[in-house]
């Protein structure tokens, strides 16, 4: 140990700069890998942690029935807490028209016995004060509002409320309530209702707003209705018994009962799992890059120390003492660097988790995951010390091992073809690893070149898929551009059929669907069912991932997530209950549906009009919702056509109530876009790996095979030809990287994108990064030859006589 410490003291004084650089490289690698890994673990667990401490609602119950008796539901044995809410316009926020406001709660249960939020700042509102609200973090950040600030709540007039005002028919004309923000809060219901990709945050009013301004929210004509959030005593396991009891006390079997964890948490978990996988892939790529780059630095430092220690072996230094002494410097750098890396990873946790997961994080800010950080710190030490010890052992025994050179067939073929000395020698430098003191890291260079090209092309292929999905809502089944709300609870707001026929006659309209929507049940799964009913012979195309659309009253197309929940595929027979009688339906296809008030684009079903009548005949309502969707010709001005169709509807007698609006962008699209930068960052790391591996091989070839170049110079090799040797070596490495990396990169990028398409889900379209494909060959060759410039200059300036005299 004394010898080791003495050597460390001497070596660190003369080579402290190298140790400092090595420590910084270890710190950078450790920080990157640990930040990505800890961030992935944090993001993956967001939904679970958000649900853990908030007394979340187990189900959302949606009878959509005026005068529904909630007292009977409260009395059911499975029910632990109920928070009712009016399905009506509550209020708008004067300063922030795009903010989500949801529905004002009725009673004081919300925030106390159900959906008790994490308070990130301030306190809950006083349920007895109408002038207090809480807001979500996204609202506070976007509108620069904080605890103590005030907002003005704009309510509808009683007349507007009776006309079922929804915020689109001009400004609300009722009271203006000045309210103070008492807290910034986060819970499953709050986060899903207000925060998320592309959203503007949310404001939740105190239940006193409902109590004091009920007529401005609910009207007085009895047409509006109340739904509820319910927490069950047994959690999700109690849902089947609750459904049965609900049907018994209500006399209805068609009431939608959403499993909140599946409907909301399931989507969130899919997205956060995708984000976590991307972060883990990024961390893995960073680890691989670190093994190459830091490993090369460790090997160079250790080999230089071993050369000096070989002299001391002649005077009694044992091999074990020599290895320990050569490893001491890298160990010191590893301890300092990994410790600094852990600190940096903790600091970086301020920006974790990323993407969609960040909207649900219950404890934003710095977080130290000591399981990941401690394990990573120890692993960094083991890798650096193990690599240094192996490099030292190899270097110390290099001169005692017999060199048995392995010849390259490519170099031999080049010699046979008479391609010239620079080409033959360059091929040997690129492909023959050598032995002992002439060894060159050929395999790492080749693997690095392939990985660099593969990673860059795979990332840009994946990115092309993201761009395609973001620009084409049809990938998610949204093949229409305009929607209108035609009716509710079995009653149309006006002459819906006449309006849709008039709309179908418009020159820019290519498709119109008259969609009645009903809530069917299959076991514990709610199936929001749409009619495929084209108007005027103009059909809106439906995006199917397999099979065909239904053609008879006994056939059905299921959305992907619904099919998965029912364990059904094409050809399966599922039993659905829309009224009181279960009906057997044959699945003819899997496809996407419109995103509606009670379903997402991947949840629900398509039926023929006859199939809908068969399923829902005799139900409490002929339809729950009545929607019209309109597809436009490519290039049409969506906003202009929307205004024209709204005017067309108004021209039909009694049709002035219908307004055509562009569809709301899907939140899943923004969630996919949020992590689009990760594959590009991943490709950057792999490109650094390639540059480091190839650059190291080019540089070390000149120093370790200088004798060979000196002999060739003595035999007539010119300076220009010496440069060309290194140029050929670099070009060959790049060419091999391109030959294997391009096809593998295309395959990997498409495989990853296909996996994302299946998991998200959306319709897979093979992505093609045309510009990347066009540029990757010249850029890779250019980069390789730029890396070769300095080693080639060194090769040209070798002093052959001095090298040969030394040998």
C-alpha positions, 0 to 999 in steps of 0.5 A, a space after each residue: 500500500 505504501 508503494 501504491 500511495 507513493 506512486 500516486 503522489 508522484 504520478 498525480 503531481 506530474 499528470 494532474 491535468 490528465 487526472 482532472 480530465 478523466 475525473 470530468 469525463 467520469 462525472 459527465 458520464 455518471 451524471 448523464 446516465 444516473 439522471 436519465 435512469 432516475 428520471 425514467 424511474 420517477 416518471 414511470 411511477 408518477 401515476 402510482 404516486 399521484 393516486 397513492 395519497 389523494 383519496 382518488 375517485 374510483 369511478 365516474 358515474 354518468 347517468 346524464 339524467 335530470 333529477 337522478 336520485 343520488 341519495 340511493 347511490 350514496 346509500 349503497 354499501 360499496 360507496 365511501 364518498 360521493 362528489 356530485 357535479 353539474 354537467 353545465 357551464 360553470 364559469 369562465 376566467 376573465 384573464 385566461 379564456 383558454 383555461 380549463 374550469 371543469 364543473 363546480 363541485 356540489 357539497 364539500 366532499 371534493 378535496 376532503 373525502 375524495 380527490 384530496 389534492 397534493 398542495 404544492 403551495 397555499 391551502 384548499 379553498 374554504 367550501 363556504 366562500 364563493 370567492 376562493 379557488 385553487 388552480 393547477 400548476 400549469 395554470 399558475 405557470 402559464 398565466 403567472 398567477 400565484 397564491 394570493 392573486 385574484 381572478 375574475 369568474 364570469 358566470 352565465 345569465 339565468 337565460 343562458 343557463 336555461 338555453 344550455 349555454 356552453 361558452 360558444 354562444 358569445 360571452 357569459 352575461 351573468 355575475 362576475 365573481 372576483 376570487 382569490 387563489 388560495 392554493 396550487 394543487 394536483 390530484 388525478 381529477 385536477 391534473 387530468 382536467 386541467 394540466 397536460 400537453 397543449 392544455 392551459 391549466 385549470 381552475 377549481 371553484 369552491 362548492 359555495 359557487 354552486 350554492 350561491 349561483 346555482 341558477 346561473 350554472 344550472 338554470 331553472 328549467 330542469 333540463 340540466 343534470 348532475 353526475 358524480 365522482 365516487 370513491 368505493 370502499 373496496 377500490 377497483 375490486 368493488 366496481 362489479 358489485 357497485 355496477 350491479 347495485 347501481 342498476 338495481 336502485 336506478 332501474 337502468 343498465 345503460 349508465 356509464 361507469 368509468 373506471 377512473 384508473 383505467 380510463 384516465 390512469 391507464 392512458 397516463 401510464 401508457 404515455 409515461 411508460 413510453 417516456 420512461 423507455 425513451 429515457 432508459 434508452 438514452 441512459 443506456 446509449 450514454 452508458 455505452 458511449 461512456 464505456 468507450 470514451 471513458 474506457 479509452 481515457 482510462 486505458 491510455 492513462 493506465 498504459 502510460 503509467 504501466 510503461 514507467 512501472 515496467 522499469 520498477 519491476 526490474 528492481 523488485 516491484 511485484 506484478 500485483 503492486 504494479 497493477 495496484 499502482 497503475 490503478 490508483 490514479 484512475 481510482 482517485 479520478 473515479 471517486 471524485 468524478 462519480 461523486 460529482 456526477 451524483 451531485 449533478 444528477 440530483 441537481 438535474 432531477 429538478 427538471 424530471 420527470 419529462 413530458 406527460 409525466 411532469 404534469 402529474 408529478 406530486 412532488 415536483 423539484 429536486 428528488 434524490 433516488 438513492 437506490 439509483 444514485 448509490 448503485 450508480 456511484 458504486 458501478 462507476 467505481 467498479 467499471 473504472 477500477 476494473 477497466 484500469 486494472 485490466 488495462 494495466 495487466 495487459 500493458 505490463 505483460 505486453 512485452 512478454 507475449 508473442 505477437 501473432 498478427 492476424 491478417 485482413 482479407 480485405 487488405 490482402 485482396 487490395 494488395 492482390 488487386 494492386 491498389 497501391 501501398 497507401 490503400 493496402 496499409 490503410 486497410 490493414 490499419 483499419 481492419 488488423 488489430 495487431 498484437 502487443 505494442 502495435 495493437 489498435 482498437 479495431 473492433 471498438 472503432 468498427 462497432 462505434 462507426 456502425 453504432 453511430 450511423 445506426 443510431 443517427 439514422 434510427 433516431 431520424 427515422 423515428 423522428 420522421 414518424 413523430 412528425 408524420 403522426 403530429 401532422 396527420 390526425 388520420 393516424 389516430 382515426 380522426 379523418 374529419 375536420 369539423 364537428 357539431 353537437 346535434 342532441 342530448 339524451 334522446 332529444 335533438 336541439 333542432 332539425 338535425 337531419 335537414 341540417 346535415 343534408 344541407 351541409 353534405 351538399 357543400 362543395 368543400 364537404 367530402 363526408 358527413 356522418 350522422 353519429 348517434 352515440 350510446 353507452 353500452 356495457 360488456 361486463 365491467 367495460 363501457 363501450 361508447 358506440 357510434 353509428 356509421 351513418 353517412 349522409 347524402 352518400 358522402 362517407 367519412 373514411 374510418 381508419 382500421 388496423 384490421 378487418 372491415 366495417 360492420 355490414 349488418 345489425 349483428 356486427 361491430 368494430 371495436 376500438 383498439 383499447 376496448 378490444 384489448 379490455 374485452 380480450 376480443 379480436 376479429 371474429 370474436 363474439 362479444 355480448 353488449 347490453 344497451 337496454 336491458 337485453 344482452 346482444 351478441 355481436 361479431 367483431 369484424 374489425 378493429 379501428 379508431 372512433 371519434 374522440 367524444 365527450 365520454 371516450 377517447 379515440 381508441 375507446 368505443 365501437 362502430 355500429 350500423 344504424 340497424 345494429 345501433 337500433 338493435 342494441 339500444 331499442 328500449 333504452 332509457 334514451 334513444 341516444 346519449 349524444 347525437 354528433 355530426 362529423 364533417 370531412 373536407 376536401 384537401 386544401 379547404 380553409 377549415 375555419 372559413 368552411 366552419 363559418 359557412 356551414 354554421 350559416 348554412 345550418 342557420 338558413 334551415 328553419 330552426 337550425 340556428 342552434 347548430 355551430 360547426 367547430 374544428 376538432 380539438 387536437 388530441 392530447 396524445 399527439 402532443 405527448 408523442 411530440 414531447 419526447 421527440 427530442 430524446 431520440 435525437 439526443 440519443 443519436 447525438 450520444 451515439 454519434 459522439 461514441 462513433 467520433 470518439 472510437 474512430 478518432 481514437 483508432 486513427 490517433 493511436 494507429 500513428 503512434 503504435 504503428 509508427 515503426 511500420 510507417 517509418 520502414 515504408 518511408 525509408 522504402 520510398 513512401 512519400 508524405 502525401 502517401 503517408 497522409 493517404 494511409 490514414 485517410 484510407 483507414 478513416 474512409 474504410 471505417 466510415 464505409 463499413 459503418 455505413 454499410 451495416 448502419 444504414 439498413 440496421 438504422 432503418 430497421 431499428 427506427 421502424 421497429 421502435 416506431 411500430 412498437 410505439 404505434 401499437 402501444 399508444 395506439 395509432 395507425 402505423 405508417 412506415 417512416 422514411 427520413 429521406 433527408 437523413 438518408 440523402 446526407 448521411 453518406 457524405 456527412 459520415 465520410 466527411 466527418 471521418 476524414 476530418 477526424 483523420 486530418 490531425 493523425 494524417 499530419 502526424 503521420 506525414 511528419 514522422 522522422 523515419 530515421 529517428 524512429 528506426 534508430 530508436 527501434 
